[in-house]
């Protein structure tokens, strides 16, 4: 499809021009009886409106709000539409802009001019995408039309900027174990191997890599200071404090006081340098950037899940744990432990080198005892770790399992509190919670006991080695073969050597302890998303737009001057079968699935359409399909269903890609913010005139909002509300549903799909809601400028809704009845009313 978009102009000319123009000229209202000149429900004129040459210019905008591409495609094609023509050429500049994607790393920055001929409605621009072999999640950059460069055109009010989303075809953390991870068997790979791949993934990020190398250098600087301190101590003891001779070789007295000051000065300077570097390490961005990648990767993955993936998320508690506690644990106890291990291993090497060279440097007899002990220490450590690994892993996994049980129980209580309270089951849930907490406490006690035993095994090993060294090396000191300073320093080094290996063991254990967190993050980031399906569906719609623009161009002489032929294109469904519910079992729908078959639906832009039918026959599902909440099957999509006889149920589905479509559920939903923030949620620019408090109040008044709602709005606007969330607890269900509908209207979509917008409303308020929806369609927006000049700059607005009240039917331009076997258009009777039964209004 992408190739067709890139090269499709030539092939589309002959095959699609006639089809495109036929879609333009055919009337969706053919055969519709009962629509007269004086009927308020008459359809809008299908002829293209003529723009005033003095006051209006052709509108230029992108063909879609969002474009998708896979990074391995190396190129993406965007289409820019000129929605009207005035018989002249138009020219405008475009440019790219970074967002989460960075030019030069993820795509090639570009800019240029688009020139439309007098009869051209569409132009393409091609952008280069940079492929890489590293996981980075879905990244986004923007493409803008620059209004100051517009010549004989003006930019669209909303689609003057489009988003390009670059889909990463690698998986998290790397592709090395791709098959096991995607099949859900990441645990079979092994904790160590997964952690190594996670560390490798981090090192591919420039910021993390640079910061990691700085932390490595800082760790080795600490080790150098440690060895320097050891050498200074030997010199201080043997040459300054306990030296019998107070004169140098020439007989001059030694200035030992100045030597002490020099040692103190070096210590102060090194401490100052270390303090500065320890402060600076927090600005190197290692933990912050890694946390950003993980948390944003999880959030982005969840927001793009398929319905099947979303259903597999057992509860929100575990997912929230992955997004917060697991990511922090993986960074602090996982990646940072890796950096700590590198520093400690460097310290081990320096200690071995010191023990081998110190006797010779400071004039003591060379002994192989410490070298042998240092060589044997890691061997015995490995034996201890191997012997204790199984027990340690078991108690850690048991604690994780019990902790997950607490999370699940808390999530169950929080999400079902009203049910628990209404049925008087508080005590039962408290007993259950006490039980899972007690089990977790017991498992946590077992972990602490096991880890404490592990630490003491290391201490016992260190104690044995120190005892052997004290006996053997102490004899050398007594015999005069080793100085006191060298002995004490070597004793300190050997003691530190045991402590270092204990720290390495603890760091390794901490890193391994993060394996369940890493597996959980891997699971949630790599669950199946609908991005590829949305990409395929969007390209099909844009390819159809390409065919239409070719038809418009070849028949430009038949169009009205200044008209907008794209406004006459219909939303259409033909012979479409959609499977909703759980995954297919054995290639056939199972009892958990619903198979919906829609034969024909044609909705012209700028109309108000009602969907009626019996409950459970698919009205809300059709609304979700039209609103983009459910994806239709596509030619290249995994969503393409098969009927029981094996035939494809694909059919035809077309929503013009340049239309901004909004699906609005029956259940009110709000974010945890203030009232104004919720009402402005659907608009990209909350500071625009569309989101002004004055317009918001006008919309609410049109819908019949209560005095309480308007008072809350005034209080919040004047910053008189101490708790911005208090409004969510102060309003009734009817008030909340009205705000839910108001938010959708304030966002000014081109197509709005409303499910039962007056479900909780009285007849009086319902009348105002339906009147507002009628105005929204007739004026191309609600509470917007009604001048012809401003109105022509806006696209026709379409409202599709399910309803339970007869008044909604009376104001509708078209009514469709949805039933178990499909969908049919409802005709008007001789009395001028749509012929439906009371049973259809459910």
N, C-alpha and C positions, 0 to 999 in steps of 0.2 A: 504493500500500500504506500509505503514511503517512497519507493521507486516510482510508483504511479504518480505521486504528488510532485516528484522532482521532474519527471519526464512526461507527465501526463498531459501537458497542454496540447502537444501535437496529436496524441492518440485520442484525446477527448473531443477534438473539434468535430470529427466526422461522426463518432458514435454517440455523442451525448448532447450535441447542440440542439437537435430537434426535441429531445426529451426535456432538456432544461427549459426551453421556451414554452413547451407544452405545459409544464408545471406552472410557469408564470401566468399563462393566459387562461388556463382552465379555472372555472369558478367552483369553489368548494360549496357554493350554495345552490347549485343547480338542482331543480326539483324540490326546493324548500317552499312549500305553500305557506301562506299566512303572513309573509313579510311585506308590509306596505310602506309607503313613504312616511306615513305618520306613526309607524310602529316604533316605540323606543328600543325594541330589541332587533331592529333591522341591522344586517351586517354592514360593516364599513365598505366604502367604495373600493372595488378591486382595481380601479385605474390608478396609475401612479400619479401622486399629487405633483403639481408644477411648483417649483421653487421660484421665488421672486429673484430676479437677476440682480436687483439692487441690494437686497437685504440678506440673501442666503447664498451659501456656497455648498458644494457637494461635501458630504461627511465622509472622512477617511478613518478607518479603524481596522484593528486586527480581526481575523475571522474567528478567533476563539479567545477566551480568557486565559487558557492554559494549553501548552503544548508539551507532549511527552516525547522523549527519545531515549534509547538505550545507548550507553556510552560506546559500545562496540560498533554502532552504525556510522560513527565518525562524521555524520552530517545530519542536519535537521532542516526541514523546509517550513517556513512560516508564510501564511498568506495575509495580504493586506487588501481590504475591500474598499472600493469607492461606492458608497451606497446609492448615490444619485449621479446624474449627468446633466450638464448644462451646455453640452456641445463644445466644450473647450477642454484643453489639456490641463492636468493638475500635477503638482510636484511637491514632494515633502521629504524631509530627511529623517532617517531612523538611526538609532545607535543602541549598543548593548550596555548593560550596567551590571556590575557584580552584585550578588546577594550572598547566598551561602556558597555558590560556585565562584571560583576565582579565575579571572582571565589569565591565560598563559599556563594554568595548571589543569583546569577542567574544560575550558573551551577557549576559542580564539576570539578575542574582542574584535568587533567590526562596526562599521558605520557606512552609510551611503545614502543615495537619493533614489526615490521611487518616482517614476514618471508615468502617469496614466495618459493614454491617448484619448481623444474625444469620445470614443466609443468603448473604452476599456473599463471594466468594473473590478478587476482583480489583478494583483501583482504578487509575485513570489520573491522571497529573499532566502538565501541559503547561508547557514551558519555551520562552522566546523566545530565538532566536538572532539575533545582530546580523550583518548582511551588510556586507561592505566590498569595495572594488575592488582591494585590495592583496594580494599574495601573502604568506602567513605560514606556510604548511605546515599539517599537521594539528595542531590544538590540542585540548586535553583539559581538562575540568573534572569534578568529582565531585558526586554526589548522595548524601547520607547519611540514614539513618534514625537518629533520636536515641533510644537505649534508655531514657534517664531519663524520656522523655515517654510511654512505652508504657503503655497502659491496656487490660487484658485481652488482652495479647499479649506476645510476646517476639521479638526480632529474630533472623534467621537467623545461623548461625555464620559464614558466608562472604559471603553476598550482602546484607549490611546496607549495603554501599556499592557503588555502581555507577559506572562510568566512561562519560562521554559524549564521544565523539570527533567533533569538528567538522571535516568534510572541506572543504578549501579548493578552490573551483572555479576559481580563477585559477591561472595557471602561472608558473613562475619564468623571468625576473625580473618581467615584466609581460605583459599580454595583447596588447600592440601587435603582436607578430609571432607570434601564437599558431599560425596555420596552418603557417608555416614550421618552427617549433620542434617541434610535435607530429608533423609529417611527417618529422622527422629531417634537415631542411635548414637548420639554424640558421646554418651557415657562409655560406649565401647572403645572409644579412641584412647581413653586414659587421661587422667588429670594432668600429668606432667606434659604430655604432648599438646594438649589444649592450651595449657599455660604458655608453652613455648611459642605457639602460633599467635597467641594474644600479644606476647612481648614483641614478636616480629611485626605484627600489625601496628603496634604503637611506634616502632622505630621507622615506619614509612612516613609518618607525619613530620614535616620539617620542624615545627615548633617543639614537639615532644622529643625528637631526635637530638636537636641542638641542646635542649635543656637537660636531657639525659647525659650527654657527654660532659656537660658542665658539672653535673652532680658526680659523675665518675671522677672528674678531675678534683673536685672538692674532697671526695673521699680519700683519694691518694695523697692530697695535701695534708689531710689529718694524719695519715699513716707516716708521712715524712716527719711531721712535727712529733709524733710519738717516738720514732727512732731517734730523732735529734734530742729529745728529752732524756732518753736512755743514755745516750753518749755523754750528755751534759752531767747526768747524775754520777756516772763513773768518774769523770774528770773532777767533779766537785768533791767527791769522797776521797779519791786516791791522791789527787794533786793539790787540793786546796785545804781541805779541812783536817785530814789526818796525816799529811806529809810531815815526816820528821825534820827534814831540812827546810829551813826558811830562806835559803839562799839559792841563787841560780848557779850554773856551772862556772861563771866568772867570779863568784863570791859576792855578787850584789844581792841585797835583800829583795825578796819577792813582795810585790805590792798586791797582797791577797784581797784587800778590801776593794780595790778597783776591779779585780776579777769578779768578785761577788756582784758588784753593781752592774758589770757588763752582762752577767748571766741573767740578772733580774730584768735588765733592759730588753734583752732578746725575748724573754718570756712575755713581757708586756706587749711588745710589738707583734709577736705571733698571735697572742690572744686577741688583740685588736683586729688583725687581719681575719682571724677566724670568725669573730663576731660580725664583721662586715659581710663576709661571704655567706654566713648562715642567715643573715637577714635578706641578702640578695636572692638566695635560692627560691624564695617564695614568689619572686617575680619572673622566674624562668618559664612558668606556664606548663610544667609537666603534668601535675595533678589536675589543674584546671582544664587544660585542653583535652586530656584523656577523659575526664568526667563529662565534658561537653559532648564528645563523640559518642559516649555510651548512652547518656541520658537522652540526647536528641535522636540518636539512632533508635532507641526503644520507642520514644514518642512518635517518631515518623513512621516506624513499622506498624504500630498500633493504629494510627490514623489511616493507614492504607491496607489494613487487613481485608481479606474477603469475609463474607458472612460466616463461612465455614470456620475460618481461623478465629474469628471473634467468638464464635460459639465454643471453641475449644479452650478458651481462657476460662478456667474453672471459676474464678472469682477475681474481683478487682484487687483484693488484698495481696495476692501473690504477685500480680503484675506491678502494683505500687511498690512492693518490696524490691522487686527487680530494678525499678526505676530509681529507687532511693538508696536503701540499705545495701543492696547487692553491688551497685556501682561504686559506692564509697568503700566497701570492704575490698572489692577487687583492686581498686587503685591503691589504697593505703596498705593493705596486708598482702597484696599480690604484686603489683608492679613496683611499688616502692621497696618491698622486700627483696625483689630482684636486684635493685640498685644497691641495697644494703649488703647483699651477699657478695656482689662484686667488690665493694669496698673492703669487706672482711677478708675475702680471699687475697686481696692485695696486701692486707696487714699480715696475713699468714706468711706470704712470700717474704716480706720485709723482716719478719721475726726470724725466719729460718736463716736469711742472709746475715742478720745481726749475730745470731748465735754462732754461725760458722766463722765470722770475721772478727768478732769482739776480742777473743783471747789473743789473737795475733796483733791486733791494733794496739791493745793496752798492755802488751808484754806479759800475758799470763800463759800458762801451759795449755796446749790445745787438748780438748777432751771431746770424744765422739759420743759421750752419753746423751747430751741434749739433742744432738742431731738424730740419734737413733730413736729417742723418745718422740721427737716431733714427727718422724716418719711413721711411727707405730700408732700415734694418737688418732689420725683419721681412719686407720684400718679398724681399730677397736670401735670408733664412733659408727662406722658403717655397719659393723656387726650388731651394735646395739639398736640402731635405727631399723635394720632389717628384722630383728627379732621383735621389735615393738610396733612395727608398721601396721600389721593386721589389726591388732587390738586398738591402736590409736584411730585407725580409719573407721572401725566399727562404732566406737563411742561417738566420734564426730558425726557420722551419718545418722546415728540415732538421735542426737541432739537436734540436728537439722530437721529431721522428720517431726519431732515433737514441737519444735518452734513453728513449723508450717501448720501443724494442727491448731496452735493458738491463733495464728493469722486467719485461718479459715473460720474458726469459731467467732472471732471478733467481727470479721466481714459479714458473717451470717447474722449476728445480732444487730449490727448497724443497719444493714439493708432491710431487715425484717422486724425492726423494733415495734412498729405499730401492730403487726400481726401477733407478736409475742405478748404485747401488753393487753391487747383486746381479748385474747384467749386465756389470760392469766397464767402465762407460762414463764414468768420472770424467774421464779425460784428454780425451775428445772434447768434453765439456761445457766443460772449461777452455779448450780451443782456441776453441770457439765464443764463450765469454765474452771471451777476449782480442780476438777479432775485433770484436765489437760495441762493446767499450770503445774500441778503436783508432778505429773509425768515429765514435764519439761525440766523442773527443778532436779528431779532424780537423774535425768540424763545429763544435765549440766554438772551435777556433782561428780558423776562418773568421768566426765571429760577432764575436770579439774584435777581429780585424783590421778588419772592416767598421765596427764601432762606434768604434774608435780613429780611423779615417779621417774618419768623420762629425764627431767632436769637433774634429779639426784643421781641418776646413773652416770651422767656426765661429771657431776661433782666428785663422785667416788673415784672415777677414772683419773681425774685431775689430782685428787688427794694421793692416790697410789703413786703416780708419776713424781709428784713433788717429794714424797717421802724417799723414794729411791735417789732423787737428785740431791737432797739434803745430806744423806749419808755419804754418798760417793764424793760430791763436790766439796762438802764440808771437810772431808779428810784432806783434800788438796789445799784448802785454805790453812788448815792446821800445820801441814807440812811446808807451807810457804810457796807452793806451786801456783797459787791463784790468789789475787788480791781480794780484799774484802769488798771493794766496790764492784769488781767484776762478778763476784759470787752473788751479791745482793741483787744486782741488775739481772743476771741470768735467772735467778730465782723468781724475780718479778716477771720476766718475760715468759718463763714456763707457766707460771700461774695465769698470766694473761692469755697464754696460748690455749689453755683449757677453757677459759672464759670466752675466747673468740669462737672456738668450735661450738660451744654451747649457744652462742648468739647465732651462728650459722644454722645450727639445728633448729632453733626457734624460728628463724626467718624462713627456712624451708617448710617448716610445719605450718606457719602462717600462710605461706603461699599455697600449699596444698589444701589448707582449710578453705580457701576461696574457690576451690574447684566446683562445688555445688552451685555457688553464685554464678560462676562463669557459665556453667552448663545451662542454668536458667536464663541468663542473658542471651546465650546463643540460641536457645529455643525460641524466645520471644522475638528476637530481631529477625530470625530467618523463617518465621512462619509465612505461609503463602499470602501474598498481597494481590490486590486487584489492579495494580499500576499498569501491568502489561495489557490487561483487558481494557482498561480505560484508554490506553494509548491506541489500541486497535479500533475501539469504537469511535474515538475522536477522529481518527484518520479516515474512517469510512464516511463520517458526516462531512468532513472537509473535502473529501473526494467528490461527494455529491454536490457540495457548494461549487467546486471547480467546474463540474459539468454545467451547473446553472449559469455561472458567469460566462461560460463559452456561449451558451444559448442567448444570454442577454446581449453579448457583443455582436453576434451574427445577426441579431434582429433589433439592433439599436434604433434603427429608423422607425420601428413600430412603437417604440416607447414614448411616453409623454416627456417633453423636455423638462429636465429637473426632477423626474420621477425617481422613486426608490423601488426598483423591481424586487429587491430582496424582502421587502415588507409584505409581498403578496405570496410568498412561499409558505406552504402549509406544513404543520406538524402532522406526521402520517405514520400509521401502523397498518401493515397488511400481513395477514396470515402468519402471525408471530406466536410461537410457543415458548413459554418461559417456565423453567423449573425452579421452584422456591423451596427452601428447607435444607435438610441435611444432605450429605454427599450421596451420590449414586451408589447403590449396592448391586454388584453383579451387572452393572451396565443398565439397570432399569430403575425407575423410581420406586422408592420404598414407601411404607405407610407414613413416614415422617414428612414426606414431600407433597407439595401441591403443584400440579401441572395446570397452567393457565394458557388457554388458546384464545387469541384475539384476532378476529377475522379482518375487520376493517374499521379504522378510526381516522378521520381527517378533520383537523382543527385549523381554521384559518387564524392568522395573527390578528390581534385586535378584537377578540371576541371573548365572551364569558360563557363557559361551558360547564354544565352540571352533569355529574355521574350519579346514576341511581341504580337500584337493584337490591336484591335480598341480601341479608347479612351473610358473610362468609363466601360470597361468590366472586370476590377478587377486585372490589372497587379500590380499596386502599392499596392493593398490590399494583394495580394499574397506575394509580397516582404516584406511587414510589418509582415505577418504571419511567413515567414521563418526567418526574422530577430528578432523575439521575441517582436516586438512592439505591435502586437495583439496576444492574447493568443488563442490557439486552444481549442476546447471543450475537457474535460477530463471526465473520468468515475464518479469522485466525484465532478465535478465542476458545479457551477451554470451557466457556460457558455454554457453547452450542449444545442444546439438549437433543436427545433422540427419543422418538416415540417408541411405543412397544413393538411396532413393526419394523423398527430400525431406521425409519425415515428421519431426515433432518428436520428439526422444527424451527429453522432459522427465520424464514420469512423476511419482511422488510420493516425497518424502523428508521425514521428520519426526524430529527430535530435540528433545524438549521444551527450550525456550529457557532454563529455569531450571536445567538440569543443567550442571555444570562437567565438561567433557569433556577428557581428556588423551590425546594420541597419543604412544606410546613406540616408537621405532624399534628394530630389531634391533641396529644398530651403536651401541656406547656412545659418548656425546658428553659432554664436560666443558668447563666454562669455565676460564680461566686464573686460578683461585683455589684456596684451600685445600680440603681434603676436606669440612669442615663446611659451608663456603659452597656447595659443589656439592650436598650432600645436602639443604640447606635452600632450594635454588634455586627449587623449585616452589611455595613458600609465600609469601604476601604479607607475613606478619608473622614474620620469622625469630626473634623473641624470644618467640613464643607457646609454650604448653605442647606444642603439636603438634611443635615443632621443638626441644624440649629434648634435651640429650645423652642423658638416660636413655631417652627414647622411641626416639631414633635407634638406640641400641645394642640395644634390644629388637627393633626391626624387623630389624636386621642379623642378630641371633642367630636370629630366626625363619626368615630366608632361608638360614641356614647359612653365613654369612660366615666367612672364614678368620681364624685368630688374628692374622695379619699386619694385616688390615684393622682389627680391633678395637684392636690395639696402636697403629697409626697414628692412629686416632681419639683415643685417650687422650693420645698425645703432643701432638697439635695442640690438644686441649682444655686441656692444661696449659701451652701456649705453649712447648713444648720443641723445636719444629721451626724451625730457622733458615731453611730454604727451604720455603715453603708449597706449592710445586709438585713437591716430590720424590716425593710419593706417586704421581703419574701415571706416573713412570718405574719405580717399585718394584713395581707390581702386575701380575699376569698378566691375560690376556684374560678368563678366567672371573671373576676378582675384579672387573674393571671392569664386566662385564655385570651382575653382581649389584648393584653400587652403582648402576648405571643403573636397574635395576628398583626398588631400595630408594628412590631419590629420588622415583620416581613414586608409590609407596605412602605415603611420608611426607607428600606434598602433599595427601592425602585427596581425590582427585577423586570426583565422583559416577559418572562413567563413565571407565574406563581401557581403552585399546586397546593391547594388547601384541603386538608382532611377535616370535615365537620367543623367549620370555623365558628358555628354558633351552638355547639353542643351543650354548653353550660349557660347559655344566655336566655333571658326572658324574650318574649315576642317583641317588646318595645326596643330592646337593645339589638336584637337580631335584625329588625327592620333597618336600623342605622348601619349595621355592619354590611348588609346587602346593598344599601344605597352607596356606601363608601366603595365597595367593590365595583359597583357599576360605574362610579365616577373614575375609579382607578383605570378601568378599561377605556372609557370614552375619552378621558383627558390625557391618556398616556402617562399616568402617574396620579398620585393623590396629593393634593395641596401643593401643586407645583404651578409654575407660570402657565397661564392659559392662553397667552398670545400665540398667534399662528406661527410667528417666527421661531419662538422657543419650542413650540409643540412639534414643529417639523424636524427639529434637531434630535428629538427623542424617537426611539423605535416604538412601534405599536405594542401595547401591553396586552397580555393574554392571561386570563384567570380560568383555571380548571379546578373544580371543587366537587367534593362529595357533600351531600346535604341531607338533612332530615326535615326540612320545612318547605312547604309549598311556595312560599314567597321567593325562595331561591330559584325555583323552576320558572316563575313568572318573569324574572328579570334576565333570564339566560337567553343568549342567542341560539344555543344549541343544547340538546339534552341527549345523552347516550345511556342506554340501559345495559348494565353489565350482568351477565348471568353465567351459569356454570359452563355452558358450551361456547361462550364467546361474548360478543358485544354487538349491539345494534343501535342505530340512530332512531330516536323517538320523533315521530311526526306530530304536527299540530292537527287538531280536529277542526270540524266546521266552526266551532265556537272560538277558534283562535288560540286555544290552550293546548299544551302538550298533553298527550294521552298517556297518563301513568296512573297506577293504582296506589292506594295508601300503603300497601305492603312493600312497595319499592322504595319508600322513604325510611330506610333503616340504616 
